Amino acid sequence: MTTRVLVPVLGIVWHPEPARIGGVASLHFAGDAAVEVSRLVPSFRTAVVNTGAPLGDRHLSRSPVQLVRLGQRRFRIIPCRSRMQMTVNGQVVAEPVVRDLDDLGEEILIGLGRTVLLALFLRPADAGFAHGSSLAGISGVIAAVRRRIARAAPTDTSVLIRGETGAGKELAARDLHGLSGRSGKALISLNMATMSAALAPAELFGVKKGAFTGADSDRPGAFEQADGGTLFLDEIGATPAETQPMLLRALETGEVRRLGDQRSRRINVRIVAATDARLEQDSGHGGFNQPLLQRLEEFVITIPPLRHRRADIGILILELMSRIERPAVSEVQAVTFDMVIRMALHSWPGNVRELRNKIVALTLGEDPFDAVAGRGDNGRPVTLGRALYRDYDTIGEAELLKALDRSGWRIKPAAEMLNISRTSLYRLIAASQSIRMPVAIPEEEVRTAAEKTSGDFSEMCRHLRTPRDALKRHLRDLKMIS
């Protein structure tokens, strides 16, 4: 196996000109000689401009900052001979300092003139930009992920995507499908955390008419819907124990059998699964089915947490800002240099999902760190270290139903109202005695509710007490909507 060569690079995390954010400059150290960084050098390439251009900002000094490499991951940083303010990892420096890449995870953050933020990090010498990838970023770790996706995508190998919650596992699954020969076929996604032991087999393998009360028509499962394409099983560790052997059999034989059917059907499906859990436990002690795990992890891709890819913060801020609809009546707070510094130094327990929430707060004119930070004697934010989400065990049935009613029985806004993750909300729904899944509701009752509410989905959900997206899927299966 060829060893990849990692080279030191500077990346532009933030710049007054948004088009410059995400630019990179390879650094060439010769012995003890220093590399200079100033308004005029080095040249940074971007995804659009490959010829390169210097930082150029007028607030930066022409007198250079000097970087000296002391080891594979250790550098001496020497401030310039001017009055330009300079920070290293968030601390103002006026004298030479020595820093390791490990101090923050994978990068050293260098702020220049309170306008430009740079990241010093290592990445593969042949790493390119994220052309066409859902995983935006210039960091070495995300470049390595894109490389592994490109290697696995053209094959039919099962892939297990590992990573913390909110890190971007679903985006990796989307790229695996999009870069494969199956991209012209369906990508079907299922969140296994939403599946009870009774519901999972029907959702995965389908139902034959008459299999149980309410099964008034044949219904294909996710495997059949994904035939020729890709089936993405998110939260695979939450798959009910009773369903895991059935799933293993389908993967090994390439056949599925609908509930109540005697006939097996051949399917051609590429499996991509994702988890944020440690599944390597003895199945005899209630852990995950180990033969199934071995079948799923033919190829493993690990998505790094955001705290290990701080060089990508600026790119992600711009991308998220472009996607979020800004309220017309609210004054949108600009993303200041100080705010970018705070974001770049944050530990991000919720990863990119948490970053998105903070960008939403900015678009509403709020300080996104108010909810998780206090003020120390020096006026700088001090992390309180409390959990990002509340404990879902503290939520009662009445509060749960109220949030679902107010959100029109939509999962994401209801979870945000309750300040819990969507996975936690799915668990509350599964445990609720008041909430029903659509497949468990008699078809006649569903049709009666549709008539009474004139097809208003929110009203139907309130009447039937069932989640909106699940009801829509069920209505399509019943051919009540297209």
N, C-alpha and C positions, 0 to 999 in steps of 0.2 A: 504494500500500500504506500502510495506517495505521500510524504509529509508535506503539509501545506506550509508555505513560508509566510509568516506574519510580519508585517512591516509597520513602523510607527507612522501615524497620520494625524493631521489636524482636521477637525471637522467644524464647520460653522453651525453652532447650535442656534444662535440668534444674531440678527443683523438688521439695521434700519431699513434696508431694502429686502423685502420678503423673498425676492427671486434669488438672493444670494444664500438663503438658509438651506443647509444641506450640501453646501460645497465642501470639497475635500482637497487636501494637499498632502502628498506623500513627502515624508521627511527623510533626508539622507544624512546620516551621522557618520563622520569619518574620525575614528579614534576619539580624542578628547575635544575635538573641534565643536563649536556651538552652531546651532541652527538659529537664524534670526527671524523674528516675526515682528512686522510693523505694518504701517499703513501701505507700504509699497511692496513687501515680500512676505510670504511666498505667493505663488499663484494658485488659486483654488478652482478646481473644475466642478461643474455641476452637471446634472442630468441633461440640461439643455445646452450649456456652453462647455464644450470639451477642451477648448484651447486654454482656458484658465484666465483668471483676473485676480489682482491683489484685493485686499480688504477694502482699501480706498476710502473708508469713512473719514471725514474731516476731523472728527473728534479724537482720532487715534494719532499717536505720536509718530513722527518719522524716525525717531530714535528707537532702535529695536529692542524688544524683549529677547533674551537669549535662552535657548533650551540646550541642555547638555545631557546626553544619555549616560547614566552611571551603571546600568544593568539592563536585563531584558525588560523589566517593568518599573524601573526606578529612574527618575529624572531630576536634575537640578534646574530650577527656574529662576532666572536672574532678571529683575525688573529693569525697565529702560531708564535712561538718565533724563527724565523729564517729570513734569508735575502730573502726568496722566495717572489717574487712579487705576490700580490693578488689583484684582482679587485672584486667589487660588483656592479652589474648593470652598468658595464663599467667604474667605477671610481676606481682608485688605493686607497687602504685603508691600513693604518698602525695601526689604533686604532679600538676598537670595534664600530660597527655601528648597528643600528636597522632599519630593512626594513620590509615593508608589501608586501605580494604577489600582492596586488592591484597596487603597484607602476608602474609595467610594464604591468599589465593585469592579469596574472595568475601565474607568476613565479618570483623567485629571481635568477639572474644569477651570478655565482661565478666562477671567473677565477683563476686558480692556475698555477704558474710557467710559464706563457705564452705558455703553451702546452695543458692544459686540461681545458675545460669549462663544468661546471656542472649547472644544473637547479634544484632548490628546489621548489617543487609544491605539490599539493594535488591530489590524484586520488583514485578511488574506491579500497577498500582493496582486492577485488577479481579480479581486472583488470589483463588481460593477455596481451600477445603480439599479434601483427597483423598478425597472421598466416593466409595466404590465402586472406587477405583483400586488397583491392585497396587503402584503407586509411591508409597509413603508419604513425607510430608515437607512442610515449610512453606517451604523455601528458594525463592528466586526462580528458580534454574535448573531445579529439578524441576517447579515450576509451569509453566514454559515448555514443558517436555517433555510434560506432561499436556495442555497446550493444543494442541500439534502432533498428539498422538495423537487427540484429539477431532476435529481437523480432517480427518485422513486416514481415520479408522475407517469412516465411512459410505460411502466410495468403494471401487472395486475396484482402485485404483492400487497398483502394486507398491511396497513400502516396504523400504528398506535401513536397518537400525538399526546405528549405529556406536557404539563405546564400548570402554573397556578391559575386560579380563577381570574378571568378578565384579561389574560395575557394575549389572547388572539388565536386560540386553537381552532375556532371555526373558520377564521380567515385562512389558516394553513390548509384546512380541509378543502376550502373553496379553490385554492390554487392547485392542490393536488388533482382535483377534478378538471379544472380549466386547462391544465397543461397536458392532460392525458388524451389518449385516443378515444375516450368515452365522453369528451366534452360536449358532443352533439346530442347526448342522451341526458336523462334526468339525474339530478343530484337531489336525493331524498334525505332529509335530516330528521332524526328523532332524538328527543332528549329522554334518556332512559330514567332520569330522576322523576319524570312525570308518570311513569308506568307502574301500576300496581301489579301484583302477581296474577290477578284475573284479567287485566287489560292487556298486558304486554304481548302474550301470544297472538291475540287478535290483531293488534297493531303491526306486529312483525310479519306474521304469516298469513293473515287474512281469515275470512269467515265464510263458510258455506251456508247457504240459505237453510234455515231450520235448525242450525247448530244449537241455538239456545233461544229462549223467549226474547222476541224483539229482533231476531236475525231474519228479517223478511226478504232479504236479497243477498246474492253472492257479493262479497266485498274482498278485493285483493288487498294484501298486506304490503308493508313497505318494501319487502324483498321483491315482490312482483312489480311494484311501481318503479323500482330502480333497475329493472332488468335491462341489461346492456349498458347501464350507467354506474353510478356510485351511491352507496348507502353510507351515510355518516351517522354514527351512533355516539352522540355526546353523552357525557356523564356515564360512561360504560360501567363504571364501578357500582352504580346504583341499580344495575339490572337485577330484578328479583331472582333469588337463588333457584327457584323452580324453573325459571326460563333459561338459565344459563346452559344447561345440557341441550335444550332444544336449539339454541343458537349455535352451539358447537357442532351439532349434527348438520345443521344447514350449511355451515361453512365447510365442513369436511366432505359432504356428499354433493353439494351444489343443488340440492333439492329442498323444496318446502312443501308443506301440506297444510291447507287451510283447516281451521277448526271445524270438526264435523265431517270432513271429507276423507274418503278412502284413497284418493288418487294423489300421488306426489307430482309436483311440477318442477321441471328443470329450469334453473335460473342462472343467469350469467351476470354476477354482481361483484363489483370491487368494494371491499369493506375498508372504511376508515373509521377508527374509533378514537375517542379522546377522554382523558381523565386528569383530574388534579389530585387523585388519591394514590396511595401506595398499595398496589394490588398484590405484591409479592408476599402473600401470607399463606399459611397452611390451610387448604380448603377444609380440612377436618375440624378447624376451629372457627368456622363461620366466615372464613375469608372468601376471596374471589376464586372461582373455579380455575385452577391452575392450567389444565390442558387448554381451556378456552383462552386464557391469557397468552399462552405460548403460541396459539394459532393467530391471535390478533397482532402480536408484536414481532411479526416477521421483519418489519422495518420500523424503527422508532425515531421519531422526531421530537425533540424537546424545545419548547418555546421559552426563551429566557424571560424572566420577570423584567418589568420596566426599570427597576433600580439597577439592572445590569446593562442597560442600553440608554444611558442618560444622553448620549450624543444624538439620540433620535427625538428628544423632547420637542425641539423647535419644529421639526417636520410634522410631528403628530399634532401639535397645537394648530398649525396652519390647516392641516387636513380636517381636523375636527371642527374648526371654526367655519370651514367652507360647507360642511354638511349640516350644521345646526341652524335651524331657522331662528333668526333673531326677532324678538318681539318688537313690533313697530312702535309701541307706546313707551318702551323702556329705554333709558339712556344706556347704551352699551359701553362698558368700561374697557378702555384700551388695554392691551397686554403690554405692560411696562417692562422695562429691563429688570427692575427689582422683582417683579412677579415671575419672570422667567427664571431668575436665579433661585427663587423659592421653590419653583416647580422642579428645577434641575436637581436640587438638593433633597427633595422630599423622598421618603422611603417607599411610597406607592404600594401599600399592602393590597390595594384593589387593582393595581396595574392600569392598563389602558382604559378599562371601564371607569376607574376612579378618576383618571385624567379627564375623560369626557364629562363626568359630572362636574368637575371643577370649571371646565370651559363653559358649561351651561350656566353655572353660577356667575361667571364673568359676563356672559351675554345678558344676564338679568341685572347687571350693575352692582353685583355683590362681591365681597372679598371671599374667594372660595376657600380660604383657610380659616375663616372665623369659626367654623363648626368644630375644628380639630386643633385649634391653636390658642394659646394664651399669650400674655405679654410679659416678658421678663423685665428686669430693671433697666436693661439697655434698650427697651422698646422693640427688640427683634422677636419674631415669632418663636415660641417655645412649644414643641410638640407635647401634648398631654398624654399621648399613648393609649387613648381609649379606643375601643373597637369602632370600625367604620359603620357597621350595621348593628342594630339592636338584636338581642337574643330572641329568636322567633318563638321560643317556648313561653314567652311572656304575653303573647297575643292570644286573646280569647276569641271564641266563636263570633260574638257580636261585633267586635272590632274588625275581624276578618271579613265578615259579610258586608259591613258598612263600606270598607275600602273597595271591595269588588263592585258594589252597587254604584259608588261614586265614580269609579273608573269605567263603567259600562262593561264590567267583567273582562277587562283587558289585563293581561298578566303584568306587563311591564309597568304601566302607571300605578297599578295597585301595589306592586312591590315597592315602588318609590314612595307612595303615601305611607306605607307601613315602615319604611326604612329598613327593609330586609332584602336579601338577594332573591332573584327569581327562583333559584333552586329551593330556598327555604319556603317560599310561597307555595311551590308545587307540593312540598311535603305537608304543609298545613292543609292544602286542598285535599290531598290523599287521605289525611287523617280525619277530615271533617265528616260529621254525621249529617250535615245539611246540604252539602254540595254533591252533585251527581255528575258522573261523566256521561256524555251524550249516548254512547253505545248501550248504557244501562237504562236509558229512558225509552219506554215503549214508543214505537213509531207513531201510533195514533195520538199520543199525548204531544209529541213534537209537532205534528201537523195541526192539531187543535191550537197549540200555542202560536204557531205561525199565522193562523187565521185571526186569532184574537188581537195580535199585535201588528197586523198588517205587514208582517215581514221585517219589523224594526228589530235589528239584532240585539241592541242593548236591552230592549224591553223583553225580548224572548229569553235572553240570558237571565234577567231578573226573575222572570216567571218560572223558568225551569231550574234556576240555580245551577248553572253550568258555565264553564269558561267559554269566552267568545270564539277564540280560534278553533278550539276543539269542536264547538257546535258547527262552525262553518264547514269544517272537514266532514262532519257527519251529514250535514245537509247535502253536500256534494255527493257523498256516497248514496244517499237516498234519492239523488237526482232531483232534489227540490230547488237547487240553484246550480248555476253552471260555473 
